[in-house]
Amino acid sequence: MRASTMPLLVSLLITPLLAKAAQSASTQPVPWHPCAQIKTACTRAGFVPNGAKMGAGIMVDCIQPIIAGTPQRKQATKALPQIDPQVVAACIKRSPNFGKGARTKTQSSST
């Protein structure tokens, strides 16, 4: 009976140590994709995926004006979030089609 409790005790002692090591590894900062930063900022500012008719569309009223560096359309009802220009430039460099819509992606892939 004593021999069978030994592995149980060892596992009870080791498990918290392994959990702590895994937790500390997962809390290390992970560099975000710059386009994800823009999308997150738009979401936090109140823009939503299907909000274009209400003037709060995440793509047409937030992401596209930020990426293109143009003013929002007149129907927009929310202000653009402040985005570091370096983040915008990094997003454009990393994902040139981000914010340009599905048509641009299919056109560029066919050429």
MOPAC internal coordinates of N, CA, C and O (Angstrom, degrees):
PM7 1SCF
backbone

  N    0.0000 0     0.00 0     0.00 0    0    0    0
  C    1.4467 1     0.00 0     0.00 0    1    0    0
  C    1.5219 1   110.15 1     0.00 0    2    1    0
  O    1.2310 1   121.00 1   142.67 1    3    2    1
  N    1.2903 1   115.70 1   -37.33 1    3    2    1
  C    1.4517 1   120.66 1  -178.72 1    5    3    2
  C    1.5273 1   111.45 1   -66.49 1    6    5    3
  O    1.2310 1   120.09 1   143.58 1    7    6    5
  N    1.3102 1   117.43 1   -36.42 1    7    6    5
  C    1.4564 1   121.40 1  -179.80 1    9    7    6
  C    1.5289 1   111.29 1   -68.14 1   10    9    7
  O    1.2310 1   119.79 1   149.59 1   11   10    9
  N    1.3187 1   118.01 1   -30.41 1   11   10    9
  C    1.4610 1   119.97 1  -179.25 1   13   11   10
  C    1.5283 1   111.91 1   -78.82 1   14   13   11
  O    1.2310 1   119.21 1   157.02 1   15   14   13
  N    1.3033 1   119.11 1   -22.98 1   15   14   13
  C    1.4646 1   120.86 1   178.83 1   17   15   14
  C    1.5253 1   112.14 1   -82.24 1   18   17   15
  O    1.2310 1   119.99 1   159.64 1   19   18   17
  N    1.3212 1   117.62 1   -20.36 1   19   18   17
  C    1.4653 1   120.72 1  -179.09 1   21   19   18
  C    1.5234 1   112.56 1   -62.33 1   22   21   19
  O    1.2310 1   118.64 1   131.34 1   23   22   21
  N    1.3527 1   120.20 1   -48.66 1   23   22   21
  C    1.4666 1   119.24 1   177.98 1   25   23   22
  C    1.5299 1   112.45 1   -61.55 1   26   25   23
  O    1.2310 1   120.17 1   144.94 1   27   26   25
  N    1.3184 1   117.28 1   -35.06 1   27   26   25
  C    1.4530 1   121.19 1   177.96 1   29   27   26
  C    1.5207 1   110.53 1   -63.47 1   30   29   27
  O    1.2310 1   120.06 1   134.83 1   31   30   29
  N    1.3156 1   117.48 1   -45.17 1   31   30   29
  C    1.4614 1   121.42 1   179.12 1   33   31   30
  C    1.5333 1   111.14 1   -63.36 1   34   33   31
  O    1.2310 1   120.69 1   137.99 1   35   34   33
  N    1.3091 1   116.28 1   -42.01 1   35   34   33
  C    1.4632 1   120.24 1   179.93 1   37   35   34
  C    1.5322 1   109.71 1   -63.19 1   38   37   35
  O    1.2310 1   120.43 1   135.53 1   39   38   37
  N    1.3190 1   116.79 1   -44.47 1   39   38   37
  C    1.4613 1   119.34 1  -179.46 1   41   39   38
  C    1.5245 1   111.18 1   -66.46 1   42   41   39
  O    1.2310 1   119.70 1   145.65 1   43   42   41
  N    1.3310 1   118.18 1   -34.35 1   43   42   41
  C    1.4582 1   121.01 1   177.35 1   45   43   42
  C    1.5285 1   111.55 1   -67.32 1   46   45   43
  O    1.2310 1   120.46 1   148.54 1   47   46   45
  N    1.3174 1   116.72 1   -31.46 1   47   46   45
  C    1.4580 1   120.46 1   178.95 1   49   47   46
  C    1.5295 1   111.98 1   -79.76 1   50   49   47
  O    1.2310 1   119.68 1   144.84 1   51   50   49
  N    1.3042 1   118.21 1   -35.16 1   51   50   49
  C    1.4581 1   122.09 1  -175.01 1   53   51   50
  C    1.5319 1   111.90 1   -82.62 1   54   53   51
  O    1.2310 1   119.65 1   145.02 1   55   54   53
  N    1.3088 1   118.26 1   -34.98 1   55   54   53
  C    1.4627 1   121.65 1  -175.76 1   57   55   54
  C    1.5313 1   113.01 1   -55.08 1   58   57   55
  O    1.2310 1   118.89 1   132.28 1   59   58   57
  N    1.3405 1   119.71 1   -47.72 1   59   58   57
  C    1.4714 1   118.19 1   178.93 1   61   59   58
  C    1.5319 1   112.66 1   -62.47 1   62   61   59
  O    1.2310 1   120.36 1   145.94 1   63   62   61
  N    1.3266 1   116.93 1   -34.06 1   63   62   61
  C    1.4637 1   119.41 1   179.39 1   65   63   62
  C    1.5261 1   110.50 1   -67.04 1   66   65   63
  O    1.2310 1   120.20 1   137.92 1   67   66   65
  N    1.3215 1   117.23 1   -42.08 1   67   66   65
  C    1.4576 1   120.90 1   178.06 1   69   67   66
  C    1.5273 1   111.32 1   -65.79 1   70   69   67
  O    1.2310 1   120.56 1   140.28 1   71   70   69
  N    1.3130 1   116.54 1   -39.72 1   71   70   69
  C    1.4606 1   120.55 1   179.08 1   73   71   70
  C    1.5254 1   110.74 1   -64.10 1   74   73   71
  O    1.2310 1   120.41 1   139.26 1   75   74   73
  N    1.3104 1   116.82 1   -40.74 1   75   74   73
  C    1.4582 1   120.81 1   179.64 1   77   75   74
  C    1.5336 1   110.45 1   -65.94 1   78   77   75
  O    1.2310 1   119.99 1   139.60 1   79   78   77
  N    1.3203 1   117.62 1   -40.40 1   79   78   77
  C    1.4630 1   121.36 1   178.39 1   81   79   78
  C    1.5294 1   110.88 1   -64.53 1   82   81   79
  O    1.2310 1   120.36 1   139.33 1   83   82   81
  N    1.3041 1   116.92 1   -40.67 1   83   82   81
  C    1.4706 1   120.65 1   179.22 1   85   83   82
  C    1.5198 1   110.56 1   -67.75 1   86   85   83
  O    1.2310 1   120.29 1   141.73 1   87   86   85
  N    1.3186 1   117.06 1   -38.27 1   87   86   85
  C    1.4589 1   121.28 1  -179.98 1   89   87   86
  C    1.5221 1   110.61 1   -66.22 1   90   89   87
  O    1.2310 1   119.86 1   136.63 1   91   90   89
  N    1.3252 1   117.87 1   -43.37 1   91   90   89
  C    1.4579 1   119.72 1  -178.84 1   93   91   90
  C    1.5258 1   110.89 1   -67.00 1   94   93   91
  O    1.2310 1   119.92 1   147.59 1   95   94   93
  N    1.3194 1   117.76 1   -32.41 1   95   94   93
  C    1.4649 1   120.40 1   178.21 1   97   95   94
  C    1.5252 1   110.90 1   -70.07 1   98   97   95
  O    1.2310 1   119.79 1   144.78 1   99   98   97
  N    1.3366 1   118.01 1   -35.22 1   99   98   97
  C    1.4549 1   120.44 1  -177.28 1  101   99   98
  C    1.5199 1   112.76 1   -80.06 1  102  101   99
  O    1.2310 1   119.19 1   165.71 1  103  102  101
  N    1.3325 1   119.16 1   -14.29 1  103  102  101
  C    1.4556 1   120.77 1   179.95 1  105  103  102
  C    1.5247 1   112.80 1   -90.44 1  106  105  103
  O    1.2310 1   119.96 1  -179.49 1  107  106  105
  N    1.3183 1   117.69 1     0.51 1  107  106  105
  C    1.4572 1   120.82 1   177.17 1  109  107  106
  C    1.5266 1   108.04 1   -67.40 1  110  109  107
  O    1.2310 1   119.99 1   -37.32 1  111  110  109
  N    1.3416 1   117.63 1   142.68 1  111  110  109
  C    1.4572 1   118.88 1  -179.45 1  113  111  110
  C    1.5276 1   111.55 1   -64.96 1  114  113  111
  O    1.2310 1   121.51 1   -42.56 1  115  114  113
  N    1.3210 1   114.71 1   137.44 1  115  114  113
  C    1.4573 1   121.14 1   179.31 1  117  115  114
  C    1.5188 1   107.00 1  -113.33 1  118  117  115
  O    1.2310 1   119.41 1   -53.58 1  119  118  117
  N    1.3271 1   118.72 1   126.42 1  119  118  117
  C    1.4631 1   119.14 1   179.71 1  121  119  118
  C    1.5255 1   110.70 1   -66.91 1  122  121  119
  O    1.2310 1   120.83 1   -55.40 1  123  122  121
  N    1.3055 1   116.02 1   124.60 1  123  122  121
  C    1.4556 1   121.13 1  -179.00 1  125  123  122
  C    1.5108 1   110.65 1   -79.68 1  126  125  123
  O    1.2310 1   121.13 1   -28.45 1  127  126  125
  N    1.2769 1   115.45 1   151.55 1  127  126  125
  C    1.4543 1   121.96 1   171.77 1  129  127  126
  C    1.5368 1   105.80 1   -65.47 1  130  129  127
  O    1.2310 1   119.51 1   -48.39 1  131  130  129
  N    1.3164 1   118.55 1   131.61 1  131  130  129
  C    1.4683 1   119.76 1  -176.44 1  133  131  130
  C    1.5280 1   113.15 1   -59.64 1  134  133  131
  O    1.2310 1   119.89 1   147.34 1  135  134  133
  N    1.3262 1   117.81 1   -32.66 1  135  134  133
  C    1.4687 1   119.87 1   178.08 1  137  135  134
  C    1.5315 1   110.77 1   -68.45 1  138  137  135
  O    1.2310 1   120.24 1   147.46 1  139  138  137
  N    1.3172 1   117.15 1   -32.54 1  139  138  137
  C    1.4673 1   120.92 1   176.29 1  141  139  138
  C    1.5192 1   110.10 1   -66.55 1  142  141  139
  O    1.2310 1   120.12 1   145.55 1  143  142  141
  N    1.3242 1   117.38 1   -34.45 1  143  142  141
  C    1.4627 1   120.73 1   177.05 1  145  143  142
  C    1.5269 1   110.29 1   -63.82 1  146  145  143
  O    1.2310 1   120.56 1   138.74 1  147  146  145
  N    1.3165 1   116.54 1   -41.26 1  147  146  145
  C    1.4664 1   120.54 1   179.31 1  149  147  146
  C    1.5258 1   110.17 1   -65.55 1  150  149  147
  O    1.2310 1   120.52 1   133.80 1  151  150  149
  N    1.3239 1   116.62 1   -46.20 1  151  150  149
  C    1.4667 1   120.49 1   179.94 1  153  151  150
  C    1.5274 1   110.97 1   -61.64 1  154  153  151
  O    1.2310 1   120.30 1   138.82 1  155  154  153
  N    1.3207 1   117.04 1   -41.18 1  155  154  153
  C    1.4626 1   120.93 1   179.10 1  157  155  154
  C    1.5245 1   110.95 1   -64.54 1  158  157  155
  O    1.2310 1   120.29 1   137.48 1  159  158  157
  N    1.3243 1   117.05 1   -42.52 1  159  158  157
  C    1.4645 1   120.37 1   178.76 1  161  159  158
  C    1.5288 1   110.65 1   -62.31 1  162  161  159
  O    1.2310 1   120.10 1   139.61 1  163  162  161
  N    1.3228 1   117.42 1   -40.39 1  163  162  161
  C    1.4623 1   120.91 1   178.08 1  165  163  162
  C    1.5305 1   111.06 1   -64.79 1  166  165  163
  O    1.2310 1   120.68 1   137.68 1  167  166  165
  N    1.3132 1   116.30 1   -42.32 1  167  166  165
  C    1.4680 1   120.34 1   178.69 1  169  167  166
  C    1.5227 1   110.67 1   -62.69 1  170  169  167
  O    1.2310 1   120.56 1   135.30 1  171  170  169
  N    1.3280 1   116.54 1   -44.70 1  171  170  169
  C    1.4708 1   120.63 1   179.06 1  173  171  170
  C    1.5286 1   111.94 1   -64.65 1  174  173  171
  O    1.2310 1   120.20 1   152.94 1  175  174  173
  N    1.3301 1   117.23 1   -27.06 1  175  174  173
  C    1.4623 1   121.17 1   178.99 1  177  175  174
  C    1.5266 1   111.70 1   -80.35 1  178  177  175
  O    1.2310 1   120.16 1   174.78 1  179  178  177
  N    1.3379 1   117.30 1    -5.22 1  179  178  177
  C    1.4586 1   120.84 1   175.12 1  181  179  178
  C    1.5174 1   115.53 1   103.89 1  182  181  179
  O    1.2310 1   119.89 1  -174.51 1  183  182  181
  N    1.3144 1   117.81 1     5.49 1  183  182  181
  C    1.4579 1   120.58 1   177.35 1  185  183  182
  C    1.5293 1   108.76 1   -78.40 1  186  185  183
  O    1.2310 1   120.91 1   -35.90 1  187  186  185
  N    1.3396 1   115.86 1   144.10 1  187  186  185
  C    1.4693 1   120.59 1  -175.69 1  189  187  186
  C    1.5308 1   110.27 1  -129.90 1  190  189  187
  O    1.2310 1   120.30 1   -24.24 1  191  190  189
  N    1.3443 1   117.04 1   155.76 1  191  190  189
  C    1.4694 1   120.72 1  -177.31 1  193  191  190
  C    1.5249 1   115.13 1   -55.60 1  194  193  191
  O    1.2310 1   119.20 1   139.20 1  195  194  193
  N    1.3128 1   119.14 1   -40.80 1  195  194  193
  C    1.4687 1   121.30 1  -176.70 1  197  195  194
  C    1.5241 1   111.44 1  -110.47 1  198  197  195
  O    1.2310 1   120.31 1  -144.92 1  199  198  197
  N    1.3239 1   117.01 1    35.08 1  199  198  197
  C    1.4584 1   119.99 1  -175.22 1  201  199  198
  C    1.5081 1   115.33 1  -101.78 1  202  201  199
  O    1.2310 1   119.27 1  -167.59 1  203  202  201
  N    1.3245 1   119.00 1    12.41 1  203  202  201
  C    1.4668 1   121.41 1  -176.36 1  205  203  202
  C    1.5287 1   112.27 1   -60.73 1  206  205  203
  O    1.2310 1   119.92 1   140.53 1  207  206  205
  N    1.3165 1   117.76 1   -39.47 1  207  206  205
  C    1.4732 1   120.42 1  -179.56 1  209  207  206
  C    1.5240 1   111.28 1   -66.54 1  210  209  207
  O    1.2310 1   120.53 1   153.25 1  211  210  209
  N    1.3374 1   116.59 1   -26.75 1  211  210  209
  C    1.4692 1   121.03 1   179.39 1  213  211  210
  C    1.5286 1   111.61 1   -91.94 1  214  213  211
  O    1.2310 1   120.02 1   178.67 1  215  214  213
  N    1.3319 1   117.57 1    -1.33 1  215  214  213
  C    1.4520 1   121.10 1  -178.72 1  217  215  214
  C    1.5136 1   113.14 1    81.80 1  218  217  215
  O    1.2310 1   120.74 1  -160.82 1  219  218  217
  N    1.3296 1   116.18 1    19.18 1  219  218  217
  C    1.4608 1   120.83 1  -178.71 1  221  219  218
  C    1.5249 1   111.34 1  -132.43 1  222  221  219
  O    1.2310 1   120.39 1  -145.90 1  223  222  221
  N    1.3261 1   116.86 1    34.10 1  223  222  221
  C    1.4631 1   121.08 1  -179.93 1  225  223  222
  C    1.5120 1   111.08 1   -74.35 1  226  225  223
  O    1.2310 1   120.57 1   -50.86 1  227  226  225
  N    1.3220 1   116.52 1   129.14 1  227  226  225
  C    1.4614 1   119.91 1  -175.83 1  229  227  226
  C    1.5260 1   111.95 1   -61.04 1  230  229  227
  O    1.2310 1   120.00 1   141.47 1  231  230  229
  N    1.3192 1   117.61 1   -38.53 1  231  230  229
  C    1.4586 1   119.35 1  -177.15 1  233  231  230
  C    1.5262 1   111.07 1   -80.57 1  234  233  231
  O    1.2310 1   120.30 1   122.60 1  235  234  233
  N    1.3229 1   117.03 1   -57.40 1  235  234  233
  C    1.4669 1   120.76 1  -172.17 1  237  235  234
  C    1.5353 1   112.88 1   -74.05 1  238  237  235
  O    1.2310 1   119.89 1   147.58 1  239  238  237
  N    1.3151 1   117.81 1   -32.42 1  239  238  237
  C    1.4612 1   120.31 1  -175.46 1  241  239  238
  C    1.5227 1   114.19 1   -99.67 1  242  241  239
  O    1.2310 1   119.87 1   170.30 1  243  242  241
  N    1.3283 1   117.86 1    -9.70 1  243  242  241
  C    1.4622 1   119.32 1  -178.08 1  245  243  242
  C    1.5296 1   112.54 1  -129.96 1  246  245  243
  O    1.2310 1   120.38 1   116.15 1  247  246  245
  N    1.3166 1   116.88 1   -63.85 1  247  246  245
  C    1.4642 1   119.87 1  -173.29 1  249  247  246
  C    1.5261 1   112.06 1   -64.47 1  250  249  247
  O    1.2310 1   119.92 1   131.12 1  251  250  249
  N    1.3207 1   117.75 1   -48.88 1  251  250  249
  C    1.4681 1   120.15 1  -177.32 1  253  251  250
  C    1.5287 1   112.67 1   -60.26 1  254  253  251
  O    1.2310 1   118.72 1   133.28 1  255  254  253
  N    1.3441 1   120.05 1   -46.72 1  255  254  253
  C    1.4644 1   118.76 1   177.87 1  257  255  254
  C    1.5319 1   113.29 1   -63.40 1  258  257  255
  O    1.2310 1   120.26 1   144.79 1  259  258  257
  N    1.3172 1   117.11 1   -35.21 1  259  258  257
  C    1.4653 1   119.99 1   178.84 1  261  259  258
  C    1.5231 1   109.82 1   -66.48 1  262  261  259
  O    1.2310 1   120.11 1   131.09 1  263  262  261
  N    1.3181 1   117.39 1   -48.91 1  263  262  261
  C    1.4656 1   121.63 1  -177.67 1  265  263  262
  C    1.5271 1   110.79 1   -65.30 1  266  265  263
  O    1.2310 1   119.99 1   137.09 1  267  266  265
  N    1.3392 1   117.62 1   -42.91 1  267  266  265
  C    1.4603 1   121.25 1  -177.18 1  269  267  266
  C    1.5307 1   112.45 1   -80.01 1  270  269  267
  O    1.2310 1   120.61 1   163.18 1  271  270  269
  N    1.3336 1   116.45 1   -16.82 1  271  270  269
  C    1.4596 1   119.69 1  -177.21 1  273  271  270
  C    1.5178 1   112.56 1    70.34 1  274  273  271
  O    1.2310 1   120.94 1  -148.10 1  275  274  273
  N    1.3320 1   115.81 1    31.90 1  275  274  273
  C    1.4547 1   121.55 1  -178.51 1  277  275  274
  C    1.5234 1   110.01 1  -114.56 1  278  277  275
  O    1.2310 1   120.15 1   -17.68 1  279  278  277
  N    1.3364 1   117.32 1   162.32 1  279  278  277
  C    1.4698 1   119.39 1   176.39 1  281  279  278
  C    1.5283 1   110.75 1   -67.73 1  282  281  279
  O    1.2310 1   121.19 1   -19.76 1  283  282  281
  N    1.3122 1   115.33 1   160.24 1  283  282  281
  C    1.4559 1   120.38 1   175.73 1  285  283  282
  C    1.5244 1   109.66 1   -70.13 1  286  285  283
  O    1.2310 1   121.41 1   -19.94 1  287  286  285
  N    1.3166 1   114.91 1   160.06 1  287  286  285
  C    1.4580 1   119.39 1   175.23 1  289  287  286
  C    1.5312 1   108.84 1   -70.14 1  290  289  287
  O    1.2310 1   120.39 1   -18.85 1  291  290  289
  N    1.3031 1   116.87 1   161.15 1  291  290  289
  C    1.4707 1   121.81 1  -175.86 1  293  291  290
  C    1.5272 1   112.32 1   -63.25 1  294  293  291
  O    1.2310 1   120.11 1   152.13 1  295  294  293
  N    1.3294 1   117.40 1   -27.87 1  295  294  293
  C    1.4649 1   121.05 1  -178.05 1  297  295  294
  C    1.5253 1   112.71 1   -75.03 1  298  297  295
  O    1.2310 1   119.42 1   168.35 1  299  298  297
  N    1.3090 1   118.72 1   -11.65 1  299  298  297
  C    1.4730 1   121.32 1  -176.67 1  301  299  298
  C    1.5239 1   109.97 1   -62.44 1  302  301  299
  O    1.2310 1   121.15 1   -44.17 1  303  302  301
  N    1.3249 1   115.41 1   135.83 1  303  302  301
  C    1.4633 1   120.62 1  -177.34 1  305  303  302
  C    1.5299 1   112.79 1  -111.41 1  306  305  303
  O    1.2310 1   119.93 1   175.31 1  307  306  305
  N    1.3102 1   117.75 1    -4.69 1  307  306  305
  C    1.4684 1   121.64 1  -179.21 1  309  307  306
  C    1.5247 1   108.78 1  -124.97 1  310  309  307
  O    1.2310 1   121.13 1   -31.67 1  311  310  309
  N    1.3118 1   115.44 1   148.33 1  311  310  309
  C    1.4635 1   120.56 1   178.61 1  313  311  310
  C    1.5244 1   110.22 1   -77.74 1  314  313  311
  O    1.2310 1   121.13 1   -31.36 1  315  314  313
  N    1.3257 1   115.44 1   148.64 1  315  314  313
  C    1.4629 1   119.85 1   176.61 1  317  315  314
  C    1.5276 1   110.21 1   -68.30 1  318  317  315
  O    1.2310 1   120.41 1   -36.97 1  319  318  317
  N    1.3176 1   116.83 1   143.03 1  319  318  317
  C    1.4643 1   119.03 1   174.75 1  321  319  318
  C    1.5299 1   110.23 1   -73.36 1  322  321  319
  O    1.2310 1   120.41 1   -23.24 1  323  322  321
  N    1.3113 1   116.82 1   156.76 1  323  322  321
  C    1.4589 1   121.28 1   176.72 1  325  323  322
  C    1.5207 1   108.35 1   -77.09 1  326  325  323
  O    1.2310 1   120.41 1   -55.82 1  327  326  325
  N    1.3181 1   116.83 1   124.18 1  327  326  325
  C    1.4619 1   123.19 1  -179.96 1  329  327  326
  C    1.5159 1   107.86 1  -124.70 1  330  329  327
  O    1.2310 1   120.60 1   -47.08 1  331  330  329
  N    1.3100 1   116.47 1   132.92 1  331  330  329
  C    1.4574 1   121.65 1   176.70 1  333  331  330
  C    1.5299 1   108.71 1   -61.29 1  334  333  331
  O    1.2310 1   119.50 1   -52.00 1  335  334  333
  N    1.3399 1   118.56 1   128.00 1  335  334  333
  C    1.4660 1   120.51 1   179.54 1  337  335  334
  C    1.5303 1   113.27 1   -57.35 1  338  337  335
  O    1.2310 1   120.13 1   152.38 1  339  338  337
  N    1.3277 1   117.35 1   -27.62 1  339  338  337
  C    1.4694 1   119.99 1   177.93 1  341  339  338
  C    1.5271 1   110.78 1   -68.48 1  342  341  339
  O    1.2310 1   120.55 1   146.64 1  343  342  341
  N    1.3257 1   116.56 1   -33.36 1  343  342  341
  C    1.4708 1   120.50 1   177.31 1  345  343  342
  C    1.5303 1   109.30 1   -67.67 1  346  345  343
  O    1.2310 1   120.38 1   137.90 1  347  346  345
  N    1.3318 1   116.88 1   -42.10 1  347  346  345
  C    1.4681 1   120.77 1   178.44 1  349  347  346
  C    1.5264 1   110.02 1   -62.31 1  350  349  347
  O    1.2310 1   120.60 1   133.51 1  351  350  349
  N    1.3280 1   116.46 1   -46.49 1  351  350  349
  C    1.4688 1   120.28 1   179.74 1  353  351  350
  C    1.5239 1   111.21 1   -62.01 1  354  353  351
  O    1.2310 1   120.18 1   139.36 1  355  354  353
  N    1.3356 1   117.26 1   -40.64 1  355  354  353
  C    1.4616 1   120.82 1   179.22 1  357  355  354
  C    1.5221 1   110.84 1   -66.16 1  358  357  355
  O    1.2310 1   120.12 1   142.85 1  359  358  357
  N    1.3198 1   117.38 1   -37.15 1  359  358  357
  C    1.4714 1   121.33 1   177.99 1  361  359  358
  C    1.5254 1   110.27 1   -64.99 1  362  361  359
  O    1.2310 1   120.64 1   133.63 1  363  362  361
  N    1.3260 1   116.39 1   -46.37 1  363  362  361
  C    1.4639 1   120.29 1  -179.58 1  365  363  362
  C    1.5246 1   110.66 1   -62.41 1  366  365  363
  O    1.2310 1   120.84 1   139.91 1  367  366  365
  N    1.3224 1   116.00 1   -40.09 1  367  366  365
  C    1.4647 1   119.92 1   179.81 1  369  367  366
  C    1.5289 1   111.33 1   -66.58 1  370  369  367
  O    1.2310 1   120.96 1   138.89 1  371  370  369
  N    1.3284 1   115.77 1   -41.11 1  371  370  369
  C    1.4609 1   120.11 1  -175.70 1  373  371  370
  C    1.5265 1   112.68 1   -79.53 1  374  373  371
  O    1.2310 1   120.52 1   143.02 1  375  374  373
  N    1.3299 1   116.61 1   -36.98 1  375  374  373
  C    1.4731 1   121.50 1  -178.53 1  377  375  374
  C    1.5246 1   108.92 1  -135.67 1  378  377  375
  O    1.2310 1   119.67 1   -98.96 1  379  378  377
  N    1.3328 1   118.24 1    81.04 1  379  378  377
  C    1.4692 1   121.63 1  -174.35 1  381  379  378
  C    1.5235 1   114.94 1   -57.02 1  382  381  379
  O    1.2310 1   119.30 1   154.67 1  383  382  381
  N    1.3209 1   118.94 1   -25.33 1  383  382  381
  C    1.4663 1   121.31 1  -178.26 1  385  383  382
  C    1.5244 1   113.42 1   -93.52 1  386  385  383
  O    1.2310 1   119.51 1   179.20 1  387  386  385
  N    1.3182 1   118.54 1    -0.80 1  387  386  385
  C    1.4638 1   120.98 1  -178.17 1  389  387  386
  C    1.5299 1   109.78 1   -62.10 1  390  389  387
  O    1.2310 1   120.89 1   -51.20 1  391  390  389
  N    1.3181 1   115.91 1   128.80 1  391  390  389
  C    1.4520 1   121.50 1   177.37 1  393  391  390
  C    1.5076 1   114.24 1    83.21 1  394  393  391
  O    1.2310 1   119.80 1  -176.01 1  395  394  393
  N    1.3019 1   117.99 1     3.99 1  395  394  393
  C    1.4688 1   120.31 1  -177.62 1  397  395  394
  C    1.5192 1   112.71 1  -100.56 1  398  397  395
  O    1.2310 1   119.98 1   178.14 1  399  398  397
  N    1.3141 1   117.64 1    -1.86 1  399  398  397
  C    1.4549 1   120.50 1   176.56 1  401  399  398
  C    1.5146 1   112.94 1    88.82 1  402  401  399
  O    1.2310 1   120.82 1   -15.06 1  403  402  401
  N    1.3095 1   116.04 1   164.94 1  403  402  401
  C    1.4713 1   122.82 1  -175.47 1  405  403  402
  C    1.5224 1   111.96 1   -68.04 1  406  405  403
  O    1.2310 1   119.34 1   147.05 1  407  406  405
  N    1.3291 1   118.86 1   -32.95 1  407  406  405
  C    1.4651 1   120.78 1  -177.92 1  409  407  406
  C    1.5170 1   111.11 1   -62.75 1  410  409  407
  O    1.2310 1   120.38 1   138.22 1  411  410  409
  N    1.3213 1   116.87 1   -41.78 1  411  410  409
  C    1.4675 1   120.29 1  -179.63 1  413  411  410
  C    1.5099 1   111.05 1   -62.87 1  414  413  411
  O    1.2310 1   120.42 1   140.83 1  415  414  413
  N    1.3224 1   116.80 1   -39.17 1  415  414  413
  C    1.4631 1   120.19 1  -179.18 1  417  415  414
  C    1.5254 1   110.66 1   -64.05 1  418  417  415
  O    1.2310 1   120.07 1   137.04 1  419  418  417
  N    1.3239 1   117.47 1   -42.96 1  419  418  417
  C    1.4633 1   118.96 1  -177.66 1  421  419  418
  C    1.5141 1   111.14 1   -72.63 1  422  421  419
  O    1.2310 1   120.24 1   145.00 1  423  422  421
  N    1.3273 1   117.15 1   -35.00 1  423  422  421
  C    1.4666 1   119.83 1   178.13 1  425  423  422
  C    1.5232 1   110.85 1   -66.43 1  426  425  423
  O    1.2310 1   120.15 1   136.97 1  427  426  425
  N    1.3327 1   117.32 1   -43.03 1  427  426  425
  C    1.4541 1   119.64 1  -177.11 1  429  427  426
  C    1.5183 1   111.73 1   -70.56 1  430  429  427
  O    1.2310 1   119.78 1   151.98 1  431  430  429
  N    1.3250 1   118.03 1   -28.02 1  431  430  429
  C    1.4588 1   119.93 1   179.57 1  433  431  430
  C    1.5198 1   112.21 1   -77.56 1  434  433  431
  O    1.2310 1   120.21 1   158.75 1  435  434  433
  N    1.3352 1   117.21 1   -21.25 1  435  434  433
  C    1.4629 1   119.94 1  -178.85 1  437  435  434
  C    1.5246 1   112.79 1   -87.40 1  438  437  435
  O    1.2310 1   120.39 1   170.52 1  439  438  437
  N    1.3348 1   116.85 1    -9.48 1  439  438  437
  C    1.4615 1   119.45 1  -179.49 1  441  439  438
  C    1.4935 1   112.08 1   -99.20 1  442  441  439
  O    1.2310 1   120.10 1   180.00 1  443  442  441

